[in-house]
């Protein structure tokens, strides 16, 4: 008679550690082998995560959590092997970028220029992609690259508002205003 099967199945996740956003999915291959043959293969996950057909599905979260999925394989002789997948879950980004002009108030002569530095920060995406930052003014122009406001030529004093809008990768938008008093000659 053949010798008794005493070798447990071998299991592995590849990769064995993943980072996933809230309610998103990620792939990890579960490989199970045995010297005779795997009869059963089951997975279970903590914290409401799930794993099926090499796809991990994250639960909805509002703060960072870790989910552990354990795979167990059995062969016909009752030998068992296990493997563990660790999934770090991050909450969705709902925080808008923070914008500010320094200074936030300028006085400029008709047709002249003034300097104001626009600072943009975000809790997740730093730096914000320049193409996702727009500045529009009620009159005149603001150039982001040179941090320069150029006033229109006027015949009487006006007040101009320049509004900067930045969008992060999650689509959250933040704004900041620059107020410019333009003085006529």
Beta strands, then each sheet from edge to edge (+ up, - down):
strand 1: 10-14
strand 2: 17-21
strand 3: 25-27
strand 4: 29-33
strand 5: 38-45
strand 6: 50-52
strand 7: 55-57
strand 8: 65-75
strand 9: 80-90
strand 10: 98-102
strand 11: 105-109
strand 12: 113-115
strand 13: 117-121
strand 14: 133-137
strand 15: 141-143
strand 16: 148-150
strand 17: 158-167
strand 18: 173-183
sheet 1: 1+ 4-
sheet 2: 2+ 9+ 8- 5+
sheet 3: 3+ 7- 6+
sheet 4: 10+ 13-
sheet 5: 11+ 18+ 17- 14+
sheet 6: 12+ 16- 15+
end
